[in-house]
Amino acid sequence: MKAIYLRQLQEVLDRALPDALPGFARSALRLSKTEREGATLFQGSRLYARTVNAGTQFIFLIPYSHRERFKAEVGWSTTGRFPAALTSHGPSQLPANELVMDEWLADFSDLYHRNRGLGHLGWDVWRCSVASDHPDFNRAFIAENMAAVSDEEARARAESAVRECVTDLQAIALPYLDEWARYRGSSVPSAKGK
């Protein structure tokens, strides 16, 4: 992701997510040397966490390195430690029921597919104005991608992408995390103002 988009995306996420997702706040990614070596970490990623009786729930937002897009991973840990070893590749073998796992991270695209039966590639901060199968795609992509972007344009694009992200997380990720909390016998934070 281009630096101008990444900077605006991080600012918008840090402002919007805690307001939109009850109990979630930005969290520092504290990993031991061993955890850091075993994890696939991405520059510019943002970790948001909330504590429930059963442990800590996480939403990990990851910018693509070569696209103006970001994706999410959603999970939990009964110890409160971020399950970094599971990021971007998950376990080598899927459990029959991930709700029994003490640590878990699910790719949001998998949750989206389970819920909606459709693929999900993440949220675009910018995309070309023509589809990739359009005959003039390459020309349009190069011209649009090379065009200068102001901070205001980048912020507006980031805000639009974050609105879509928040809507999807509220509809799919929060119910999934709430299901885990109920499975573990924990209370679920209520939405603000309800």
C-alpha positions as CSV (number, residue, x, y, z in Angstrom):
1,M,0.0,0.0,0.0
2,K,1.3,3.5,-0.8
3,A,2.5,5.4,2.2
4,I,-0.1,8.2,1.7
5,Y,-3.0,5.7,1.8
6,L,-1.5,3.7,4.7
7,R,-1.1,6.8,6.8
8,Q,-4.6,7.9,6.2
9,L,-6.0,4.4,6.7
10,Q,-4.3,4.0,10.1
11,E,-5.6,7.3,11.3
12,V,-9.1,6.6,10.2
13,L,-9.1,3.1,11.7
14,D,-7.7,4.3,15.0
15,R,-10.5,6.9,15.1
16,A,-13.4,4.8,13.8
17,L,-13.0,1.3,15.1
18,P,-13.2,1.9,18.8
19,D,-16.4,3.9,18.3
20,A,-18.0,1.4,16.0
21,L,-17.0,-1.9,17.7
22,P,-17.9,-2.1,21.4
23,G,-15.0,-2.6,23.8
24,F,-12.3,-2.7,21.1
25,A,-9.2,-0.5,21.4
26,R,-6.0,-0.3,19.5
27,S,-3.5,-2.7,21.1
28,A,0.3,-2.9,20.8
29,L,1.6,-6.0,19.3
30,R,3.9,-7.4,22.0
31,L,5.7,-10.5,20.9
32,S,8.6,-12.5,22.3
33,K,11.6,-13.1,20.0
34,T,10.4,-16.6,19.4
35,E,6.9,-15.5,18.6
36,R,8.2,-12.8,16.2
37,E,10.3,-15.3,14.4
38,G,7.3,-17.7,13.9
39,A,4.8,-15.0,12.9
40,T,4.1,-13.5,9.5
41,L,3.9,-9.8,10.3
42,F,3.0,-7.0,7.9
43,Q,4.3,-3.4,8.1
44,G,1.4,-1.0,8.9
45,S,-0.9,-3.7,10.5
46,R,-3.2,-2.6,13.2
47,L,-4.3,-4.8,16.1
48,Y,-7.5,-4.0,18.1
49,A,-8.5,-6.0,21.1
50,R,-11.2,-6.2,23.8
51,T,-11.3,-8.2,27.0
52,V,-14.2,-10.5,27.9
53,N,-14.4,-13.0,30.8
54,A,-13.1,-15.8,28.6
55,G,-10.0,-14.0,27.4
56,T,-9.1,-11.4,24.8
57,Q,-10.7,-11.0,21.3
58,F,-8.8,-9.6,18.4
59,I,-9.3,-7.9,15.1
60,F,-6.1,-7.7,13.1
61,L,-6.1,-5.4,10.1
62,I,-3.4,-6.0,7.5
63,P,-2.6,-3.8,4.5
64,Y,-1.6,-5.5,1.3
65,S,2.0,-4.6,0.4
66,H,1.4,-4.1,-3.4
67,R,-2.3,-3.1,-3.5
68,E,-4.4,-0.3,-2.1
69,R,-6.4,-2.9,-0.1
70,F,-6.5,-4.3,3.5
71,K,-7.9,-7.4,5.0
72,A,-8.7,-8.7,8.5
73,E,-8.1,-11.6,10.7
74,V,-10.4,-12.2,13.7
75,G,-9.8,-14.4,16.8
76,W,-9.2,-14.8,20.4
77,S,-6.8,-16.0,23.2
78,T,-7.8,-17.3,26.6
79,T,-4.4,-16.0,27.9
80,G,-4.7,-12.5,26.4
81,R,-1.6,-13.0,24.2
82,F,-2.2,-12.3,20.4
83,P,-1.8,-15.7,18.6
84,A,0.8,-14.4,16.2
85,A,1.8,-17.8,15.0
86,L,-1.6,-18.2,13.4
87,T,-1.6,-15.0,11.4
88,S,-1.8,-15.3,7.6
89,H,-1.5,-19.0,7.5
90,G,-3.5,-20.4,10.4
91,P,-2.9,-23.9,11.8
92,S,-1.6,-26.7,9.7
93,Q,-4.8,-28.7,10.4
94,L,-8.3,-27.1,10.9
95,P,-10.1,-28.3,14.1
96,A,-13.6,-29.7,13.9
97,N,-14.8,-26.8,16.0
98,E,-12.5,-23.8,16.4
99,L,-14.6,-22.5,19.3
100,V,-12.9,-25.0,21.6
101,M,-9.4,-23.6,20.7
102,D,-7.7,-21.5,23.4
103,E,-6.1,-19.5,20.7
104,W,-7.5,-18.8,17.2
105,L,-7.3,-16.5,14.2
106,A,-9.7,-16.8,11.3
107,D,-9.2,-15.1,8.0
108,F,-12.2,-12.7,7.6
109,S,-12.6,-13.9,4.0
110,D,-13.4,-17.4,5.4
111,L,-15.9,-16.0,7.8
112,Y,-17.5,-13.9,5.0
113,H,-17.8,-16.9,2.8
114,R,-19.4,-19.0,5.6
115,N,-21.8,-16.2,6.2
116,R,-22.6,-14.9,2.7
117,G,-21.4,-17.7,0.4
118,L,-19.3,-15.2,-1.5
119,G,-15.6,-14.5,-1.8
120,H,-14.1,-11.5,0.0
121,L,-10.7,-10.1,-1.0
122,G,-10.6,-7.3,1.5
123,W,-11.5,-3.6,1.4
124,D,-10.2,-1.4,-1.3
125,V,-8.9,2.0,-0.5
126,W,-8.3,2.6,-4.2
127,R,-9.1,0.6,-7.3
128,C,-8.9,1.3,-11.0
129,S,-12.0,2.8,-12.6
130,V,-12.3,0.0,-15.1
131,A,-12.5,-3.7,-14.5
132,S,-9.5,-5.9,-15.0
133,D,-11.1,-7.6,-18.0
134,H,-11.7,-4.3,-19.8
135,P,-9.5,-3.9,-23.0
136,D,-8.1,-0.6,-21.7
137,F,-7.4,-1.8,-18.2
138,N,-3.6,-1.7,-18.3
139,R,-3.5,1.8,-19.7
140,A,-6.1,3.1,-17.3
141,F,-4.5,1.3,-14.3
142,I,-1.1,2.8,-15.0
143,A,-2.4,6.3,-15.6
144,E,-4.7,6.3,-12.5
145,N,-2.1,4.6,-10.3
146,M,0.6,7.1,-11.2
147,A,-1.7,10.1,-10.6
148,A,-0.8,12.3,-7.7
149,V,-3.1,11.9,-4.7
150,S,-3.7,14.6,-2.1
151,D,-4.0,13.9,1.6
152,E,-7.7,14.9,1.3
153,E,-8.3,12.4,-1.5
154,A,-6.5,9.7,0.4
155,R,-8.4,10.4,3.6
156,A,-11.8,10.3,1.7
157,R,-10.9,7.0,0.1
158,A,-9.7,5.6,3.4
159,E,-12.9,6.7,5.2
160,S,-15.0,5.0,2.5
161,A,-13.0,1.8,2.8
162,V,-13.2,1.8,6.6
163,R,-17.0,2.4,6.5
164,E,-17.3,-0.8,4.4
165,C,-14.9,-2.6,6.8
166,V,-16.8,-1.6,9.9
167,T,-20.2,-2.6,8.4
168,D,-18.8,-6.1,7.5
169,L,-17.1,-6.5,10.9
170,Q,-20.3,-5.6,12.7
171,A,-22.3,-8.0,10.6
172,I,-19.9,-10.9,10.5
173,A,-16.9,-10.7,12.9
174,L,-18.7,-9.4,16.0
175,P,-21.3,-12.2,15.9
176,Y,-18.5,-14.8,15.4
177,L,-16.6,-13.4,18.4
178,D,-19.8,-13.2,20.5
179,E,-20.5,-16.9,19.7
180,W,-17.0,-17.8,21.1
181,A,-17.7,-15.7,24.2
182,R,-21.1,-17.4,24.8
183,Y,-19.5,-20.9,24.1
184,R,-16.9,-20.1,26.8
185,G,-19.7,-18.9,29.1
186,S,-18.5,-15.2,29.0
187,S,-20.7,-12.1,28.8
188,V,-20.7,-10.2,25.5
189,P,-20.1,-6.4,25.5
190,S,-23.2,-4.5,24.5
191,A,-23.2,-1.9,21.7
192,K,-22.9,1.7,22.8
193,G,-26.2,3.5,23.3
194,K,-28.4,0.3,23.3
